[in-house]
Amino acid sequence: MQKRNPFKRRWYQAGLVFILFPLMALCTISLHAQSDLVFDSLQNIIRHEVTAGTNTFLPAALAYDSLAIQKGDTLKMAKGKNFIGMHYYYKGSHRQAIEYYLKALPLFAAIQDTYFIGMMNNNIGAAYEYRDEPDHSISYYQKALESFTLLKDTLWMANVLNNIAIQHNVSMRNKEALDYFLQARQYYSYLGDSSMIAMLLSNTAEVYRFLGNYQEAIRLNEEYLNAYPKYHTIDVVANVHGSLARSYLALGRLDEALDHNRISTQIRKDNNFLFRLPNNYETESMIYEKKGNYRLALEAYKNFKAGQDSVLNTEKDERITHLITEYEVKEKDQEIKMLASQNELKTLRIEKSNRQKLAYGLGALCLLIFALALYYLLRLKSKTNIDLAEKNALISKALAEKDILLREIHHRVKNNLQMISALLYLHGKSVDDSTAQEALMESQNRVQSMAMIHQNLYQDENLLGVSIQDYLDKLLSHLISSYNIEKNRITIHKKIKIPQLDVDTVIPLALIINELISNSLKYAFRDGRRGEISIFLEQDETGIKLEVSDDGIGLPEHFAVETSSNFGLKLINILSDRLGATWTTHSGNGTRMTLIIPQKKAA
């Protein structure tokens, strides 16, 4: 039983269902004559949605049930209750699903329809399964098995045996589960049903996982994913990745566990499998706890509890208990009453036979109105699609033009900055004062660091953020070259944990890094010694943290950063204020500067 995102539902089909209600009011007499056609139309809508995995067929189910009550057809009344129950089942409202299935069950029992009695018991068992009540679930599955055994329906016997096995596994009766899975596999093998044999692989894997044989569980799940892609269903694939996540978690292979859990979570979110999501959040919480990331572990655990409270309603459902008791105690009385009602309805049908000709005429009129409404809706949908396509084309064109314009702007800014850098370089060559030359070279480096940012922007796919790793590689290479540092004399270590930053943050941050690295290259290793410079950049709950350190000679004794006349340090102070940042320095076995930018996020 699969669900997909209900927003993918094609709205015009749902519209047809609501058109049926006024038609029923206009054509009450004709519906008795043309009811089979209307019932078939409604049932086809419901079947289409179930097959597609959507869940907006409640209006069709209600219309089917209403027509069945008007006609007094016991079989269709029972089917209508079943269709409504199916809607609530797929929605995740399992209490309401059980309520409607229990309403349908005595109706099927009254007409002694063994097949649908089995189906109702199976559906009730499935609803209790998702309420995490395995004992109730097994009880109804056993009743379903009895019905299908009477019918010698091998396929459904196998399906129910598989369902019973799953519930035994949930109840930690793993050996019983294996026995039922073995019986189910024998029937599926006899039927040559490869798709169900594939599904049994994942179910059996769960048994081995509960038994602690994680390697065998992983092997069976991988076999399902790799050997049976033809028979994959969305819900089973999500379950398999969830099972693999739990197995890898038990083996301590946390990265693999996290990858599989993310795949399972995404599938269930995309397809609206809300009642399974708490399992994913619980697994995610345990993974992060083992990784030592207690903040993410707590967030996942909160999601788990919130989902568990909404899906697994553990309070006693007095309405369901009442319906079960009513069904078990008064089953025979209901059968007699329903048979009497059927006889009375048959009499009414005979009395209405004189109105058949009028009914056929009105029925034809209703069908004509229905056909015209369908034609109108299809035309409207076609026109809407054409308009949408035209608007999308205009939007795409505008976005492309904006992209080109932004790249051109960054390109020109980069060219202008490089022109300024070249002028500073030429001016530095023309002066004899070494202090002036040094100041001009430092200014050139600052301008060049900004030019590199704009060069990265117009060359990269993302025009709103700068790749920090690539940028620092280029900046450090430029500075090493500018200060004529001998190869391998100074080693620079980088640990960058932020892939990208926005332009407003990265420009002042880049200038700060330029000043700190320049100071280390100029002053920390004056005596020609070898050394190391480390750059650390990450984002945590406090904001963005930058740390630049070296193992050089350190700051002079009694050196005060706050009162220093050094232009580079003054520039760092100005840029830090602009970012709303705080920074500290520490000297001892080298120099370390730490900058904290609060409440900033990676691009």
Residue pairs with C-beta under 8 A, 6 or more apart in sequence:
1 89
1 90
1 126
1 235
2 53
2 233
2 234
2 235
2 271
3 53
3 54
3 55
3 90
3 235
3 271
3 272
3 273
4 52
4 53
4 54
4 234
4 271
4 272
5 54
5 270
5 271
5 272
6 54
6 55
6 56
6 272
8 52
8 54
9 49
9 54
9 56
12 377
12 378
12 380
12 381
13 45
13 48
13 49
14 56
14 59
15 377
16 45
16 373
16 374
16 377
17 42
17 45
17 57
17 59
17 60
17 63
18 59
19 370
19 373
20 38
20 42
20 63
20 370
21 63
23 366
23 369
23 370
24 31
24 63
24 66
24 67
26 366
26 369
27 34
27 362
27 363
27 365
27 366
28 70
29 355
29 358
29 359
29 362
30 358
30 359
30 360
30 361
30 362
30 363
30 365
30 366
31 38
31 67
31 70
31 71
31 363
31 366
32 70
32 71
32 349
32 352
32 359
33 356
33 359
33 360
33 363
34 359
34 360
34 363
34 366
34 367
35 67
35 71
35 73
37 363
37 367
38 67
39 64
39 67
39 68
39 76
42 60
42 61
42 63
42 64
42 67
43 64
43 79
45 57
45 60
46 57
46 60
46 61
46 64
46 83
46 86
49 55
49 56
49 57
49 60
50 57
50 86
53 234
53 271
55 87
55 90
55 91
55 272
57 83
57 87
58 84
58 87
60 83
61 80
61 83
61 84
61 86
61 87
62 80
62 84
64 76
64 79
64 80
64 83
65 77
65 80
65 81
65 83
65 84
66 80
67 76
67 80
68 76
68 77
68 79
68 80
69 77
69 80
72 341
72 342
72 345
72 348
73 345
74 107
74 110
74 111
74 338
74 341
74 342
75 107
75 108
75 111
75 113
77 107
78 104
78 107
78 108
78 111
78 113
78 116
79 104
79 116
81 100
81 101
81 103
81 104
81 107
82 100
82 101
82 104
82 116
82 119
82 120
82 123
84 100
85 96
85 97
85 98
85 99
85 100
85 101
85 103
85 104
85 123
85 127
86 97
86 123
88 94
88 96
88 97
88 100
89 97
89 123
89 126
89 127
92 130
92 274
92 275
92 311
94 127
94 128
94 130
94 131
94 275
95 131
95 313
95 317
95 319
95 320
97 123
97 127
98 124
98 127
98 128
98 317
98 320
98 323
99 319
99 320
99 323
101 120
101 123
101 124
101 127
102 124
102 320
102 323
102 324
102 327
103 323
104 116
104 120
105 117
105 120
105 121
105 124
105 327
106 327
106 331
106 334
106 335
106 338
107 338
108 116
108 117
108 120
109 117
109 331
109 334
109 335
110 334
110 335
110 338
110 339
111 338
111 342
114 147
114 150
114 151
115 147
115 148
115 151
115 153
117 147
118 143
118 144
118 145
118 146
118 147
118 148
118 151
118 153
118 156
118 160
119 144
121 140
121 141
121 143
121 144
121 147
122 140
122 141
122 144
122 156
122 159
122 160
122 163
124 140
125 136
125 137
125 138
125 139
125 140
125 141
125 144
125 163
125 167
126 137
126 163
128 134
128 136
128 137
128 140
129 137
129 163
129 166
129 167
129 170
130 275
130 311
131 312
131 313
132 170
132 312
134 167
134 168
134 170
134 171
135 171
137 163
137 167
138 164
138 167
138 168
138 171
141 160
141 163
141 164
141 167
142 164
144 156
144 160
145 157
145 160
145 161
145 164
148 156
148 157
148 160
149 157
154 187
154 190
154 191
155 187
155 191
155 193
157 187
158 183
158 184
158 187
158 188
158 191
158 193
158 196
159 184
159 196
161 180
161 181
161 183
161 184
161 187
162 180
162 181
162 184
162 196
162 199
162 200
162 203
164 180
165 176
165 177
165 178
165 179
165 180
165 181
165 184
165 203
165 207
166 177
166 203
166 206
168 174
168 176
168 177
168 180
169 177
169 203
169 206
169 207
169 210
172 210
174 207
174 210
174 211
177 207
178 204
178 207
181 200
181 203
181 204
181 207
184 196
184 200
185 197
185 200
188 196
188 197
188 200
189 197
194 228
194 230
194 231
195 228
195 230
195 231
198 224
198 227
198 228
198 231
198 232
199 224
199 231
199 233
199 236
201 220
201 221
201 223
201 224
201 228
202 220
202 221
202 224
202 236
202 239
202 240
202 243
204 220
205 216
205 217
205 218
205 219
205 220
205 221
205 224
205 240
205 243
206 217
206 243
208 214
208 216
208 217
208 220
209 217
209 243
209 246
209 247
209 250
212 250
214 247
214 248
214 250
214 251
215 251
217 243
217 247
218 244
218 247
218 248
221 240
221 243
221 244
221 247
222 244
224 236
224 240
225 232
225 237
225 240
234 267
234 271
235 271
235 273
235 276
237 267
238 263
238 264
238 267
238 268
238 271
238 273
238 276
239 264
239 276
241 260
241 261
241 263
241 264
241 267
242 260
242 261
242 264
242 276
242 279
242 280
242 283
244 256
244 257
244 260
245 257
245 258
245 260
245 261
245 264
245 280
245 283
245 287
246 257
246 283
247 257
248 254
248 256
248 257
248 260
249 257
249 283
249 286
249 287
249 290
252 290
254 287
254 290
254 291
257 283
257 287
258 284
258 287
261 280
261 283
261 284
261 287
264 280
265 277
265 280
265 281
265 284
267 273
268 274
268 276
268 277
268 280
269 277
274 307
274 310
274 311
275 311
277 303
277 307
277 311
278 303
278 304
278 307
278 308
278 311
278 312
281 300
281 301
281 303
281 304
281 307
282 300
282 301
282 304
284 296
284 300
284 303
284 304
285 297
285 298
285 300
285 301
285 304
286 297
287 297
288 294
288 296
288 297
288 300
289 297
291 297
295 541
327 334
403 463
406 457
406 458
406 463
407 457
407 458
407 463
408 458
410 454
410 455
410 457
410 458
410 463
411 454
411 458
413 451
413 454
414 451
414 454
414 455
414 458
417 447
417 448
417 450
417 451
417 454
418 448
418 451
420 447
421 444
421 447
421 448
421 451
424 440
424 441
424 443
424 444
424 447
425 440
425 441
425 444
427 440
428 436
428 437
428 440
428 441
428 444
431 437
431 440
439 567
441 482
442 518
442 567
442 568
444 482
445 478
445 479
445 482
445 514
445 518
446 511
446 514
446 515
446 571
448 478
449 475
449 478
449 510
449 511
449 513
449 514
450 507
450 510
450 511
452 471
452 474
452 475
452 478
452 510
453 466
453 471
453 503
453 506
453 507
453 510
456 466
456 467
456 470
456 471
456 474
457 463
457 466
457 503
460 466
460 467
462 500
462 603
464 502
464 503
464 603
465 500
465 501
465 502
465 503
465 506
465 602
465 603
466 500
466 501
466 502
466 503
466 506
466 603
467 499
467 500
468 496
468 498
468 499
468 500
468 501
468 506
468 537
469 494
469 496
469 499
471 506
471 510
472 494
472 496
472 513
472 535
475 510
475 513
475 514
475 517
476 492
476 494
476 517
479 514
479 517
479 518
479 521
480 490
480 492
480 521
483 518
483 521
483 522
485 521
489 525
489 528
489 530
489 531
490 521
490 525
490 530
490 531
490 532
490 533
491 530
491 531
491 532
491 533
492 517
492 532
492 533
492 534
492 535
493 532
493 533
493 534
493 535
494 534
494 535
495 534
495 535
495 536
495 537
495 538
496 535
496 537
497 537
497 538
497 539
498 537
498 538
498 539
498 544
498 602
499 602
500 602
500 603
501 509
501 544
501 602
501 603
502 603
505 544
505 579
505 597
505 600
508 575
508 578
508 579
509 544
509 546
509 575
509 579
509 597
511 571
511 575
512 546
512 572
512 575
512 576
512 595
513 535
513 546
513 548
515 568
515 569
515 571
515 572
516 548
516 572
516 593
517 533
517 535
517 548
518 568
519 568
520 533
520 548
520 550
520 552
520 591
521 533
523 552
523 553
524 531
524 533
524 550
524 551
524 552
524 553
524 554
524 590
524 591
525 531
525 550
525 552
525 553
526 553
527 553
529 552
531 550
531 551
531 552
531 590
532 550
532 551
533 548
533 549
533 550
534 547
534 548
534 549
534 550
535 546
535 547
535 548
536 545
536 546
536 547
536 548
536 549
537 544
537 545
537 546
537 547
538 544
538 545
539 545
539 600
539 601
539 602
542 596
542 598
543 596
543 597
543 598
543 599
543 600
544 596
544 597
544 600
544 602
545 594
545 595
545 596
545 597
546 594
546 595
546 597
547 592
547 593
547 594
547 595
548 592
548 593
549 590
549 591
549 592
549 593
550 590
550 591
550 592
551 589
551 590
552 590
552 591
553 590
554 587
554 588
554 589
554 590
554 591
555 561
555 585
555 587
555 591
559 587
561 569
561 585
564 570
572 583
576 582
576 583
576 595
579 597
579 600
580 597
580 598
581 595
581 596
581 597
581 598
582 595
582 596
583 593
583 594
583 595
583 596
584 593
584 594
585 591
585 592
585 593
585 594
586 592
586 593
586 594
